[in-house]
Amino acid sequence: MSLLAPLRELDTTQRHTVLASFLGWTLDAFDYFLLTFVIIAVSKEFGVDHAKVTYGLFLTLAARPLGALLFGRLADRFGRRPILMLDVILFSLFELATAFSTSLTMLLVLRFLFGIAMGGEWGIGASLAMESIPARSRGLISGLLQSGYPCGFFLAALANWLLFDHIGWRGLFVVGAAPALLVLYIRRSVPESPVWQSGQSQQGKIGVLEAMRGHWKLAIYLMLLMAAFNMFSHGSQDMYHTFEEVNLHLDTSSGAAFMLVALLNLGALVGGLFFGGLSERIGRRKAMIIAALLAIPVIPLWAYGGSLLLLGLGAFLIQVMVQGAWGVVPTHLNELSPGAMRATLPGFAYQMGNLLAAGTATAQTWIADWHGGDYAFAMSLWIAVVAVILALLVWLGPEARGLDFEKAPS
């Protein structure tokens, strides 16, 4: 049976729900990654070094747990659909406001506020999708949903390539307000989660401490797991464009720089779908471990390919593995979480992992500076170490593949 067969089993309403959740995460990531492409331009305008601008990435990642907890609890109590719409509007407005920053301090404050709104989207969108589809479809749909993140990276790269020379970094953030239009689609075409409507809505009224009784060890484990996952993905993405500019000497708007990022994101899409679907056959943990460990032999090609052709192949393959492991995450976290916290715990664990990994870009910059400005060395060392840690954490953890959400105890 084809890995894509579960897509054909979804009805029209389920497809609308999956598409809305995918687009929500795609556009959220698009707004986040815009800053990674304009670090040098922003540092020049405000007269600061690159590392200080990367604090904007740190603050965004650090704020995301607050958003995951706030919007997740609202979604558990009032429903996935209305809170998802509110969240999309807010992160779009903060993205627009970033375009009008008058100082680096103002920009950093706005990126923190953007991070709060960004933090809510993933958990709500994932729970809405996972609760609306058949259990046998979760693996592939999980990979599809997580592929929204690299797709957002690709759209940010495309916008930077096509528009930066014409509208500058501020104009790019104005374009970043466009995701607000997604609310119109959700309002028209996406219904509320049937699992939430069938009775789990009452569980949202349970306090956090009561809902989490007996699950604290799981929550701590998931936070550590997601810290490793976020170090894995952000370590392979956030400084890649800076690596292109500093070490490969590619102009920020050059076709070669864009094509490398395009190949990187194509690999992410392929990896997410393949390993997400594969997890339905061989298990969540096994699929994630295989993907993580296969990233290690790809590192020399990815960072030291020696030609654009080999670097492009390395960029493609590294993201097949990195985002292949990530493709299993949405369904894995939703299946492990108690029903009363399904819109909260996966997103909160994810974003707390982001908090623990929030210094990734800054740390890689320090490592590169220590090694003579060599971002290839910094990224290679980082990915190799994190891949091993990630595989070990996954191996030590539990799995609940195919859990029936409606029958599962809260």
N, C-alpha and C positions, 0 to 999 in steps of 0.2 A: 504494500500500500504506500502511496506517495506521502512524503512528509507534509505536503500541502493539503492533503485530503480533508483535515479538520476545518479548513476555511470554507469548503463547499458545503459543509453540514450546518453552517450558521444560517438562520433566517435573516430577513431584511432588517428587522429591528436590532438583532444582535450585531449585525455588521455595522449599523450606524453607531452603536455603542462602542464597539472596538475602534472604529475610525475616529470617533471623537476623543477617546482616551489616548489613542496614538498621536493625534494632532496636538492635543494638549501638551503632552510631554515633548513633542517635536518643537513646538513654538516656544515652550518654556526654555528648552535647551538653546534654541536659536538666540533668545534674548540674553542668556548667560554667556554664551561663547563669543558674542560680539566684542566684549571687552578683551578677550584673549588675543584678538586680531589687531587691536589698536593700542596695546600697551606702550609701544615706542612712541606713537603719535601723542598719546595723552601725557607721557612723561616729558616730552619736548614742550608741549603747550604750557604745562604747569611748572616746568623747570625743576623736575625731581628725577631721581634715578629710577630704573626699571623696577627694582625690588619694592619701592614704595607704592607703585601702581598695582603691583600684584597683591597688595593688602586688600584691594577691592575684591579680588577673587576669594581671599581668605574670609573677609567679612560676609560675603554672600553665602559661602558654604557654612560659616559659623552660625548664621541666622536661620538656616533652613530647619533645624530641629524645632525651633519655636513655632514656625509655621506649620510643621507637620503635626505637632501636638495641638495647636490651636484649631486649625482647620479640620484635622482628623476627628477631634472630639465633636466639633460642630456637625461633621458629616455623619458620625455615628448616631447623633441625636436627631438631626433634622433632615437627613437624607443625603445621598451622594450628589445627586444632580444639582440642587440649588447652590450648595456650597462650592461645587466645582466651578459653576458660572461666576460666583463672586470672586473666587480665587483668580481666575483668568483675567477678569477685569482689573483687579488690583496689581498683578505683576506687570500687566501692560502699561498701566498708568505710571508706575514707578520707573519702568524702562524709559518712557517718554520724558519724565522729569529729569533723568540722567543727562539727556541731551542739553539741558540748560544749566548744567553745573558751572558755577563761577570760580570754583577753587577745587583743589584735590580733596579737601575736607568735606565739602558738600557732596562731591561725587561718591566718596566713601560712605557717607551717611545714607545716601540714596541706594547704594548697592546693598547695604545692610537691610534696608526696608524691602528692597526687591527680593532679597534672600528669604525674608519671612513669607512673602507671598509665594515664591517659587517652591518653598519647602512643603506647602500644602498640596500641590498638584499631583505629585507622583502617587502618594498613598491613596488619595481619593479616586484618581483615574484608574489605578490598578484594581482597587476593590470593586469599583463599578463594573469594570470589564469582566473580572474573574467571577463575580457573582451573577453575571448575566449570560454566561456561556456554558455548554456541557463540560463536564470534568475532563473528558478525553481530548478536548480542544485546548486545554490550558497551556500545555507545553509550547505548542507553536505560537499561540496568541501571546504568551509571555515573551517569547523571543521577538515577536512583531512589536509589542508595546515598548520593550526596552530598546529596540532599534530606532525608536523615535529620538533618542538622545543623540546618536551619531548623525541621524538625518538633520537634526537641528544644527549640529556642528557643520554639516555640509552646506546648509542654507546660509549660515553665517559666513562661511568661506566664500560662497557664491556672491552674497551681497557685498562683502569686502572687495572681492575681485572686480565686480562690475561697477560699484558705486563709490568706493572710497575716494578715488581721484576727483570725483565730481561733487560730492556732498560732504566729504570729510568724516571724522569720527562722530561728530555731533549728529550729522544727518543719518548715520547708520542707526543711532539710538531712536531717532524719530520713526524710522522704518520699523523699529522694534516694537512699536505700539500696535502694529497690525493684528497681533493675536487676539485682541479684544473682539474682533469680528467672529471668532469661533463661538462666542456665546450665543450668537443668533442661530447657528447650526444646532448647538446642544438644545436650545429652547424649543426648536421646531421638530427635531428628529430623534432625540434621545430620551427614553423613559427612565424612571427611577429603577434602582436595583430591585429585582423581584425577591431576592433573599432579604433585603432590608424591609421591604413592604410586607413580607409574610410573617413578620413577628420580631425580627432582630431589631426593629426600630425601638422596641421597648428596652433593649439592652443598652442603647445609647444613653439612657437615663441613669444607668448604674455609674457610680463614681469610679474614677480611675483606680483607686486603691482596691476597691471591691472587685472590679473587673480583672485586675491583674493578680489577684490572689492565687498563689501556686504557679505563677508564670514569670517570676522575677529572674530566675536563673536563665530561662529562655530569652528574656529581653536583653540581658547582659551579653549572652552569647551572640545574639543577632546584631547587637551594636558593634561588637568586636569583628564579627564576620563582615559587616558592611563597611567598617573602617578599612579592612584589607581590600575589599572590592573597590572602594573609592580611591584608595591609593593606586590601585591597579589601573583604573580607567583614567583618572586625572593625571596620573604619572605618564600616560602614553599620549595624552591629548593637549593639556593646557599649555605646555611650553613648546609644542611641536612647531608652531608658526614662528616663534622666536628662534628656534633651532634652524629653521629655513633661512631666516634673515641673517643671523649672526654667523653660523657655521657653513651653510651652503651658499651664502651671499646671493640669495634670490630676493628680488624686489617684492615688496608687500603686495603689489597688484599684478605680478607677473603670471603668465599662463602656466609656467612650470610649477610655481608654488601652489597655485590653485589645483592643478592636476594631481599633485601629491596628496593634498588634503582630500580631493575627490576619491582617489583610490583608497585612502585610509577609511573613508566613510562607507564606500562600497563594501569593503571587507567587513566592516562592522555590521552592515545589514545582512550580508550572507551568513556571518557567524552567528548572529542572534537567532535567525530563522532556523539554521541547521541544528545548532546545539539545543535550542529550545524544543524543536520537534524531536530530536534524538533523546532528550530527557524523558519523553513520554514512553520510550521503549526500554532504555537501560537504567532509568532512575535519575533523579535530580542531582544527587551528590556525585555520582560517577561521571555524568556529563560535565559538571563544573570542574572537577579535578582534571579530567583529560584536557579540557580547553586551557586551563591555567598553566599546566606543565608544558603543553605544546608551544606556549609563547616563548619559552626560554631559548630553544634552538633557532628561533626566527630573529632574535635580537641583533646579531651581527649584520644581517641583511637590512634590517630596518634602520639602523643607525649608522652603519659603515658600508653601505652598498657600493659606493665608489662611482656610480653613474646614476642618472635619473631613472633609467629603466630598472636597475636593481633596487634603488631606493623606493621606487613606486611599488615594486613587487613586495618589498619588505613592509611598506606601509599597509598594503592590502592584507598581508598574512598576519601581521601583529594584531590587527583589529578583528580579524576572523576569530582569533583566539581570545583576546581580551573581551570583546563584546559577545563572543560565543558563551563564555562563562557567565557574563552578565545577563544573557538572554533567558536564563533559567530563574533569575532572581525574583521577578514579580510573582510568579506562581509559587515558588518555594516559600517565600515569606508569607503569602496569603494562606497557604495550606498549613503553615506552622502556627499561625496566630489564632487566638480565641475569637469567637464570633463577635463578642461585645466590643472588641478592640480592633476589628479587621480594617477599618479605615484609619486607625490611629497607629497601632503598633508597627505594621510594616513600614509606613512612611516615617515614623519617629525613629525606628531603628536605622533605616536608610540614612536619614538626615543627621542622626547622632554619629553615624559612621562618617558622614561628610565632615562633621565638626572635628572629629578625631583626625581626619585626613586633610583638614582645611589648609594646612601649611605646606601641602605637597609642592605647589608651584614655587613658593618662596624657598623651600628647602632645596629644590632642584637648582634654583638660581644660585644659591650659596655654594652648592657642590660644584656647579659649573665654574663659578668665579674662582673657587679654590683650585680647580684644575685648569686654569688658564682660559676660562671662558668657553670650555668644551661642553656644550649641551648634549652632545651625543654620548659622552661618558656618563654624565649625570643621569640621563634618562635610562641608559642601558643598565647601570648599576641598580637603579631604583626598581625597574621592572623585574629584573632577575631575582632580587631578594623578596619582593612582594609576592611574586608568583608562587614561590615555595611556601611562604607563610599562609597564603590564601588556600592552597591545596590542603595543607595540614589542618586548618580550621574547618574546612568543609568536611574532611574525612572524620573529624572528631564529633561532628554535629548530627542531629536527627534528620528525619525525612518523613513526609506525610503525603506522598504522591497519590493523587486521586481521591482525596478526602471529600466526602459529601458535605458541603457547607450547610445545607438546611437541616441535616440530621446530626451534625457534629455538636457536642456539648459546648456551651459558651465558655 
